[in-house]
Amino acid sequence: MKPQTSSVDSAIEAAAQIPVRNVWYLLLYAWDMAKWKGHSEWASEPSPRLLGVLARVLAGATHELLRRQLGRAHAGRSETIQGVRGRIDFGTSLRRATFWHGAVHCAFSELSVDTLKNRILLATLQRLTSSANLVLAYEQERENALRQELRSLARMLGSVSLVPISSSDFSRLQLGRNDRDYALPITICALIHRLQMPTQTKGDQALTALLRDEITFHDLFERFVRNFYHLHLREYSVCREHLKWHDELACKFVPGMQTDITLKERQPPFRRIIIDTKYSVRTLVENPQGTEKFKSENLYQIYAYLRTQEHLSDAHRTAEGMLLYPTTVHEINEPMEVQGHRIRIATVNLAQGWNQIEERLRKLVQ
C-alpha cells in the first residue's frame, strides 16, 4: 500500500520547490521592503540556501550601517572620575573615600552604541559565524569567506555588549523614524533567530522551517500579494476591508467578514476586485465521480463577499472576485460569471522566473 502523506507534508514538499531567490522576494514584499529587491550583491549569484542569502544580505546591510555610523542612544553610566559630571553620588563617593584622591563618583548619561538594536545585530552575526546550517549555504571557499566577513563585522561592533538574544527582545524593540537603516537588518535578524530555532524538519532547515505549516505560508503569500499590488497598481487603492452582512433584522450574532485584499479603482467607474488568497497544495479537488472541480468552500466565501454588498453602490453590484492560489506546477486561469459578478480562479507559479511572476500578477487584474 502506498504510504499516505499529510497535507502539511505535501505543502512543505510543494513549497520547497520555490527557488530561494523567489522566497527572498516574497519576504521583501511581505515586509514592505521591495526597494531592497535588487540592492544586494547576491542577486547576481546562483540561488544558494535561504540562510546563506540572509547572512549575505545582513553582512551587506551591516557594512552600510557602519559606513553611516551606528545608531546611538543615551545610556546611564556610573563612574568615579576626576572632576564633576552629571549628578554626584555622595554615598558611593564617601564609602569609597574618593574625595581623598581628588575624584568623585558621578552618575551621568552619555550617547552609546551599546543599544538593544546593536546588541541584536552583534548576537546574530556571532551566531551565524558558528552556525552548522550555514555549511549548506555555499561551496567551501565562499562559505569560509562569508564566515570571515561575519567575524570581521562582529569585531567592528566591539563597543557593543554580546548578550543572549530572545524572541522577547524583538517584540520590545521600537524603531523610530531615524532608524530606517535598521529596518532591513533587524527584520533579517528576527527571521534568522526564528529559523535557527530547533526544528524536526530535514534538508534545508532554514527554508522548510519557514514553510513548514500552511498558516505561516498563507500569511506570507497574502502579505506579498497585497503589498505587490499596493506598490505597482497606483490607479487602485489596496486594503483589507471589513464587510457586514446585509441583515435587515440586525441580528446581534451575525459575524463580520474581512477580505484578504480589496482593490478599489480611484477614478470612475470605480472598479472593485476582491481577492482571496489561498494556500493549498491543490487548486482542484476530485469529486466522488472522479472529475476535478474547484473547492466549493472557497467559492462560497468569495460569493458571500460579493453578493452581500450589492446594496451599497453600482460598483458593488458589478464587483469582481478572485481566488488566487500559489503553485509550483500547473497554472490555472478560469473565469466565471455568477449573477452579474465575474469570478476568476487563478494561480501564480512561484517556481518560475521573478519577472514572469510579476507579469502574471499584473495581467490577472488588467
C-alpha positions, 0 to 999 in steps of 0.5 A: 500500500502506498504510504499516505502523506499529510497535507502539511507534508505535501505543502512543505514538499510543494513549497520547497520547490520555490527557488530561494531567490523567489522566497527572498522576494516574497519576504521583501514584499511581505515586509514592505521592503521591495526597494531592497529587491535588487540592492544586494550583491547576491542577486547576481549569484546562483540561488544558494540556501535561504540562510546563506542569502540572509547572512549575505544580505545582513553582512551587506546591510551591516557594512552600510550601517557602519559606513553611516555610523551606528545608531546611538542612544543615551545610556546611564553610566556610573563612574568615579572620575576626576572632576564633576559630571552629571549628578554626584553620588555622595554615598558611593563617593564617601564609602569609597573615600574618593574625595581623598584622591581628588575624584568623585563618583558621578552618575551621568548619561552619555550617547552609546552604541551599546543599544538593544538594536546593536546588541541584536545585530552583534548576537546574530552575526556571532551566531551565524559565524558558528552556525552548522546550517550555514555549511549548506549555504555555499561551496567551501571557499565562499562559505569560509569567506562569508564566515570571515566577513561575519567575524570581521563585522562582529569585531567592528561592533566591539563597543557593543555588549554580546548578550543572549538574544530572545524572541522577547527582545524583538517584540520590545524593540521600537524603531523610530523614524531615524532608524530606517537603516535598521529596518532591513537588518533587524527584520533579517535578524528576527527571521534568522533567530526564528529559523535557527530555532530547533526544528524536526524538519530535514534538508534545508532547515532554514527554508522548510522551517519557514514553510513548514505549516500552511498558516505561516505560508498563507500569511506570507503569500497574502502579505506579498500579494497585497503589498505587490499590488499596493506598490505597482497598481497606483490607479487602485487603492489596496486594503483589507476591508471589513464587510457586514452582512446585509441583515435587515433584522440586525441580528446581534450574532451575525459575524463580520467578514474581512477580505484578504485584499480589496482593490478599489479603482480611484477614478470612475467607474470605480472598479472593485476586485476582491481577492482571496488568497489561498494556500493549498497544495491543490487548486482542484479537488476530485469529486466522488465521480472522479472529475476535478472541480474547484473547492466549493468552500472557497467559492462560497466565501468569495460569493458571500463577499460579493453578493452581500454588498450589492446594496451599497453602490453600482460598483458593488453590484458589478464587483469582481472576485478572485481566488488566487492560489500559489503553485509550483506546477500547473497554472490555472486561469478560469473565469466565471460569471455568477449573477452579474459578478465575474469570478476568476480562479487563478494561480501564480507559479512561484517556481518560475522566473521573478519577472514572469511572476510579476507579469502574471500578477499584473495581467490577472487584474488588467 
